[in-house]
Amino acid sequence: MPNTNLPDFKQGDDKEYNLFFKRANGDAIDITGWTIWLTFKENINDLDSQAVIQKKITQHINPTQGESSVHLSGSDTTTLLGRYFYDVQVKLINGYIKTVATGFVVVVQEVTDTKL
């Protein structure tokens, strides 16, 4: 499981995370029927109900080729500021739950606060 920090982004911005699921040999993993969660928390021990963001994805871009994405809207990120713990968990079609990525993400203060 990779421990990877996500790139910083500005509060109030939209953010798209493209997810690709592949085997060690590079072959795509069919994610049809999978559920994916992206969760941001201020403290790693916070309950999921205390998460600052938690997105559940069941519709994938190209599931047979292992492609999905998570979209955070500007309204999702407008109140965020600082460093957050994150993880990506998946629920496989057999019911197994696996954490596939963890790390930190930093949301920095926007300069322009007027929404276009």
C-alpha positions as CSV (number, residue, x, y, z in Angstrom):
1,M,0.0,0.0,0.0
2,P,1.6,3.2,-1.1
3,N,2.1,6.0,1.4
4,T,2.0,9.0,-0.9
5,N,1.3,12.6,-0.2
6,L,-1.1,14.3,-2.7
7,P,-0.1,17.5,-4.4
8,D,-1.1,20.7,-2.5
9,F,-4.1,22.6,-3.8
10,K,-5.9,25.9,-3.1
11,Q,-8.9,26.1,-0.9
12,G,-12.1,26.7,-2.9
13,D,-10.7,25.1,-6.0
14,D,-12.1,22.0,-7.8
15,K,-9.9,19.0,-7.6
16,E,-10.0,15.8,-9.6
17,Y,-8.2,12.7,-8.6
18,N,-7.9,10.1,-11.4
19,L,-7.5,6.5,-10.1
20,F,-5.9,3.7,-12.0
21,F,-6.0,0.1,-10.6
22,K,-3.3,-2.2,-12.1
23,R,-1.6,-5.5,-11.2
24,A,2.1,-5.6,-10.5
25,N,2.7,-6.6,-14.2
26,G,0.8,-3.5,-15.4
27,D,-2.4,-5.3,-16.4
28,A,-5.6,-3.4,-15.6
29,I,-7.8,-4.7,-12.7
30,D,-11.5,-4.9,-13.5
31,I,-13.2,-2.7,-10.8
32,T,-16.7,-3.3,-11.9
33,G,-18.9,-3.4,-8.8
34,W,-16.3,-1.8,-6.6
35,T,-17.0,1.1,-4.2
36,I,-14.2,3.6,-3.6
37,W,-13.9,6.1,-0.7
38,L,-11.7,9.1,-0.5
39,T,-11.5,10.5,3.0
40,F,-9.8,13.6,4.4
41,K,-9.5,14.0,8.2
42,E,-7.8,16.6,10.5
43,N,-6.8,13.9,13.0
44,I,-6.1,10.3,12.0
45,N,-8.2,9.1,15.0
46,D,-11.3,11.1,14.0
47,L,-14.4,9.1,13.3
48,D,-15.6,9.0,9.7
49,S,-18.5,11.2,10.8
50,Q,-15.9,13.8,11.7
51,A,-14.1,13.7,8.3
52,V,-13.8,17.0,6.6
53,I,-14.4,15.2,3.2
54,Q,-15.6,11.7,2.5
55,K,-16.5,10.8,-1.1
56,K,-18.1,7.5,-2.1
57,I,-17.7,6.5,-5.7
58,T,-19.7,3.7,-7.4
59,Q,-19.7,5.0,-11.0
60,H,-16.3,4.5,-12.7
61,I,-14.9,6.0,-15.9
62,N,-13.9,2.7,-17.4
63,P,-14.2,-0.1,-14.9
64,T,-13.0,-2.9,-17.1
65,Q,-9.8,-1.0,-17.5
66,G,-9.5,-0.1,-13.8
67,E,-10.2,3.6,-14.3
68,S,-12.1,5.8,-11.9
69,S,-12.0,9.3,-10.5
70,V,-13.0,11.4,-7.5
71,H,-14.1,15.0,-7.9
72,L,-14.0,17.5,-5.2
73,S,-16.0,20.7,-5.9
74,G,-15.0,24.2,-4.9
75,S,-17.8,24.0,-2.3
76,D,-16.2,20.9,-0.9
77,T,-12.8,22.6,-0.4
78,T,-13.8,26.2,0.4
79,T,-13.5,25.7,4.2
80,L,-10.4,23.5,4.1
81,L,-7.1,25.0,5.2
82,G,-4.0,23.1,6.4
83,R,-2.7,19.6,6.4
84,Y,-5.1,16.6,6.4
85,F,-4.6,12.8,6.6
86,Y,-6.2,11.0,3.7
87,D,-6.8,7.5,2.5
88,V,-8.4,5.7,-0.4
89,Q,-10.3,2.5,0.5
90,V,-12.0,0.1,-1.9
91,K,-14.7,-2.4,-1.3
92,L,-14.3,-5.3,-3.7
93,I,-17.3,-7.2,-5.2
94,N,-16.6,-10.1,-2.7
95,G,-17.1,-7.6,0.2
96,Y,-13.4,-7.3,1.1
97,I,-12.3,-3.8,2.1
98,K,-8.7,-2.7,1.4
99,T,-6.9,0.5,1.9
100,V,-4.9,1.2,-1.3
101,A,-3.3,4.6,-0.5
102,T,-2.6,6.8,2.5
103,G,-0.7,10.0,3.2
104,F,-1.2,13.7,3.6
105,V,-2.7,16.5,1.6
106,V,-2.1,20.2,2.1
107,V,-4.8,22.8,1.3
108,V,-3.3,26.3,1.0
109,Q,-5.1,29.6,1.3
110,E,-6.5,31.0,-1.8
111,V,-5.5,34.5,-3.0
112,T,-8.6,35.4,-4.9
113,D,-11.7,34.6,-2.8
114,T,-14.2,36.0,-5.3
115,K,-16.0,33.1,-7.1
116,L,-16.1,33.7,-10.8
